[in-house]
Amino acid sequence: MSPTSPAARPLPGSFRSAAVIGGTHGLGRALALAARDRGLRTVVYGRSAAPLAEPGPDPDGLLPRALNLCDPQSVRTASVELPSPCYVLWVAGAFLKKALVETTEDEVEQLTRLLFSGPVLFLRRLLAEAEGPVHLITIASSSSWKRRERESLYCGLKAAQATFVRNLVPELLAAHPENRVTLVNPGGLAVPDFHTGLALDFGAMMDPGEVAGIVWNIAADQRRAFTEVQILRSREPGSEGTPEVSYGARAPQPPEEPATAAGEPAALPIQHH
Ligand SMILES: NC(=O)c1ccc[n+]([C@@H]2O[C@H](COP(=O)([O-])OP(=O)(O)OC[C@H]3O[C@@H](n4cnc5c(N)ncnc54)[C@H](OP(=O)(O)O)[C@@H]3O)[C@@H](O)[C@H]2O)c1
């Protein structure tokens, strides 16, 4: 188990800044505020990151930069200037629960841009500009390996994100021996905006601020080039929603429901995040 205290712990080395792609709301915002608390100059990217009248931090001490990952022109032109060495956090996302045949061509295009091709193209620019070591912290999802229903596009794109960053490690190491990648697969978070329209028990889901503290503690302790971690919510009665940390990748769950001894599908509920 890793530490679960959200207390701000000093970060190793000479890291000066953090760029949070999707740092305006939800888990990204919590990660950005925790980066600020650890003394990092913290840039938050998002569509709602309104430019300030005066250059400098917003009232929360964060530096907003407008970026729309679904707009190729915005991905090409948003500023990637950051003091090195820096943390880069890939967090932006949105959820889609729909059978593929009900999904419009535009929804496929937009979600693919938001969850995969937009961040990949933006990361390409950020990495090309970076002058010193980069520690990439990627928020994928337990949906990258769990059995889900009517979420094939979302799950497929989250698995693509996870596989992409694992395979980025050798070239990042070749570029700089101190480059690092942390791949985080969280389970369900108490972020109602992400689960719009779904009737969920947010009291049994993980607190984004607590998860953000865990992620930063894992990043601070990381010595190897790559770490993959699962942060899943406890379902134990009395401690529902408590984050449980385990290391390493998980094998994908088979798509069919587990069979009972009699060979009939077990009447198990589908796991929701
Ligand atoms: N919530 C969960 O249960 C859960 C579980 C596992 C993994 N995750 C993953 O965690 C990440 C964060 O989710 P969250 O729950 O914190 O969601 P959230 O509160 O809805 O935040 C999403 C973030 O993504 C940004 N974003 C959305 N569309 C964008 C676009 N077109 N261009 C640039 N930025 C965009 C948003 O900023 P703007 O609105 O300012 O654009 C916001 O900062 C996602 O990748 C999600 O897949 C979530």
The ligand as a MOL file (V3000), in Angstrom:
LIG
                    3D

  0  0  0     0  0            999 V3000
M  V30 BEGIN CTAB
M  V30 COUNTS 48 52 0 0 0
M  V30 BEGIN ATOM
M  V30 1 N -14.8440 10.8160 -12.5080 0
M  V30 2 C -14.5310 9.5200 -12.4840 0
M  V30 3 O -15.2410 8.6880 -11.8750 0
M  V30 4 C -13.3100 9.0390 -13.1910 0
M  V30 5 C -12.8830 7.7220 -12.9600 0
M  V30 6 C -11.7270 7.2570 -13.6180 0
M  V30 7 C -11.0350 8.1080 -14.4600 0
M  V30 8 N -11.4850 9.3850 -14.6610 0 CHG=1
M  V30 9 C -10.7240 10.2240 -15.5760 0
M  V30 10 O -10.2630 11.3500 -14.8580 0
M  V30 11 C -10.1270 12.4630 -15.7380 0
M  V30 12 C -10.7600 13.6930 -15.1020 0
M  V30 13 O -12.1440 13.4670 -14.9420 0
M  V30 14 P -13.0300 14.3020 -13.9160 0
M  V30 15 O -13.9120 13.3310 -13.2440 0
M  V30 16 O -12.1870 15.2130 -13.1010 0 CHG=-1
M  V30 17 O -13.9360 15.1220 -14.9520 0
M  V30 18 P -14.3880 16.6550 -15.0330 0
M  V30 19 O -14.6170 17.2440 -13.6720 0
M  V30 20 O -15.5200 16.6660 -16.0080 0
M  V30 21 O -13.1070 17.3960 -15.6420 0
M  V30 22 C -12.7370 17.2180 -16.9650 0
M  V30 23 C -11.5940 18.1570 -17.3050 0
M  V30 24 O -11.3000 17.9600 -18.7060 0
M  V30 25 C -11.3250 19.2240 -19.3430 0
M  V30 26 N -11.8380 19.1240 -20.7040 0
M  V30 27 C -13.0150 18.5910 -21.1010 0
M  V30 28 N -13.1740 18.7700 -22.4410 0
M  V30 29 C -12.0540 19.4190 -22.8580 0
M  V30 30 C -11.6200 19.8880 -24.1260 0
M  V30 31 N -12.3600 19.7320 -25.2460 0
M  V30 32 N -10.4240 20.5060 -24.2140 0
M  V30 33 C -9.6620 20.6860 -23.1010 0
M  V30 34 N -10.0150 20.2660 -21.8790 0
M  V30 35 C -11.2080 19.6400 -21.7640 0
M  V30 36 C -12.2700 20.0790 -18.5040 0
M  V30 37 O -11.9540 21.4550 -18.6640 0
M  V30 38 P -12.9030 22.5190 -19.4500 0
M  V30 39 O -14.3230 22.1970 -19.1180 0
M  V30 40 O -12.4030 23.8160 -18.9110 0
M  V30 41 O -12.5740 22.3200 -20.8940 0
M  V30 42 C -11.9430 19.6270 -17.0940 0
M  V30 43 O -10.8490 20.3390 -16.5810 0
M  V30 44 C -10.7670 12.0370 -17.0630 0
M  V30 45 O -9.7550 11.7020 -17.9850 0
M  V30 46 C -11.5470 10.8000 -16.7020 0
M  V30 47 O -11.6450 9.9070 -17.8010 0
M  V30 48 C -12.6000 9.8660 -14.0460 0
M  V30 END ATOM
M  V30 BEGIN BOND
M  V30 1 1 1 2
M  V30 2 2 2 3
M  V30 3 1 2 4
M  V30 4 1 4 5
M  V30 5 2 4 48
M  V30 6 2 5 6
M  V30 7 1 6 7
M  V30 8 2 7 8
M  V30 9 1 8 9
M  V30 10 1 8 48
M  V30 11 1 9 10
M  V30 12 1 9 46
M  V30 13 1 10 11
M  V30 14 1 11 12
M  V30 15 1 11 44
M  V30 16 1 12 13
M  V30 17 1 13 14
M  V30 18 2 14 15
M  V30 19 1 14 16
M  V30 20 1 14 17
M  V30 21 1 17 18
M  V30 22 2 18 19
M  V30 23 1 18 20
M  V30 24 1 18 21
M  V30 25 1 21 22
M  V30 26 1 22 23
M  V30 27 1 23 24
M  V30 28 1 23 42
M  V30 29 1 24 25
M  V30 30 1 25 26
M  V30 31 1 25 36
M  V30 32 1 26 27
M  V30 33 1 26 35
M  V30 34 2 27 28
M  V30 35 1 28 29
M  V30 36 1 29 30
M  V30 37 2 29 35
M  V30 38 1 30 31
M  V30 39 2 30 32
M  V30 40 1 32 33
M  V30 41 2 33 34
M  V30 42 1 34 35
M  V30 43 1 36 37
M  V30 44 1 36 42
M  V30 45 1 37 38
M  V30 46 2 38 39
M  V30 47 1 38 40
M  V30 48 1 38 41
M  V30 49 1 42 43
M  V30 50 1 44 45
M  V30 51 1 44 46
M  V30 52 1 46 47
M  V30 END BOND
M  V30 END CTAB
M  END
